[in-house]
Amino acid sequence: IAHGRARRAPPWWEQRRETLLRLAAQGTPRYVYDLATLRERARALGAVAAIDRRYYALKANWHPAILRALAAEGFGFECVSAGELAHVFATLPELEPERVLFTPSFAPRAEYEAAFARGVTVTLDSVEALQRWPDLLRGRAVWLRLDLGRGDGHHAKVRTGGSAAKFGLPLARLDAFLEAARAGDLRIVGLHAHLGSGIEPAAHWREVYAELATLAERIGTVATIDIGGGLPVPYLPDAAPFDLDGWARDLAVIKAAYPQFALAVEPGRYLVAECGVLLLRATQVVEKDGVRRVGCDAGMNALLRPALYEAFHGIVNLSRADAGATMVCDVVGPICESGDVLGRQRALPAATAEGDVLLLADAGAYGRAMANTYNLRALPAEDVIE
Ligand code: LLP
């Protein structure tokens, strides 16, 4: 079967080579974010009429310029820790608490206390929380995160539903939760499900909405249904972009079937992945047992996704954009682990040499956010292009 190359707009960075090389000269590793691309994604999501509330999952990338740009586009924020809550309000002091969602996993009680004190919307996901903290929860209105019994996503490690995952109240315990809530004077005003990240099946979100809406009708107090994030982006060169128009049509149909609820989403990756690139500098080119490796000044410490999920990020040599002959090589980092490979069997210019600047594409989501100082290597710098 011949797969036609999917129609994708050329990435923003193809037009920004000189700027990126100038930034790289200030030091690598370095993440660079293009706000125009971010706004384009934000406006595309903003135009999906069926959606009433949009929360950006800032775990994907909490750079202040990104948070400010998304707030200006009408986004609220989904936070998972007291640290994220503090950061979002420090960055956006005017932000109304109603625009913030707190959706933690196994967080300590003190973080729930902090969230209630700020007046943000809090999501619970276990009966045990109600049993242990009745004093904290009495009289509150909260959202309930459900596990719909299945997970989905680009890798087993990012699927957040089903019995193997730690997230969400299983449906079998819903009645127990509702009973404990009634006894504890707690009102469920939102239902929430986020079943994974990088989800391909287009029907996923409308199915989640339908399932939650059916349950919400039964519960009777629910005003908002949150169908999570998980929208995919095309990392592979011939992958098709996410069909946002088809998604919008889907959501309009299902929303019309249950119009009494406000529909909320909380995407991270979709908004920021393609607006970010990681710039590295080649350190050494070495051949061993027939494998050529291009080493870089950062690897899994700066971008963990390939090592953790075997995730694919396009790699180009920015310093030799129009070089002719190519070679096949692995692109590796300087970390003392065999898994420190950024890309396998990639085509790079045959002339690639020490000092060249390499660009890793689509690195704006879960890139800098998951960077670490393993081997005592410094965290990557960050720049924003307006
Ligand atoms: N809502 C909740 C409750 C979440 O846990 C997440 C992501 C999101 C929303 C946003 O999901 P997104 O739209 O970005 O798929 N580090 C992994 C992804 C982990 C996602 C964690 N939760 C990666 O690099 O692929």
Residues whose N, C-alpha, C, O or C-beta is under 5 A from the ligand:
A	BS01	LLP	A57 A60 T103 V158 H194 G196 S197 G198 G228 G229 G230 L231 E266 P267 G268 R269 Y270 R305 A365 Y366
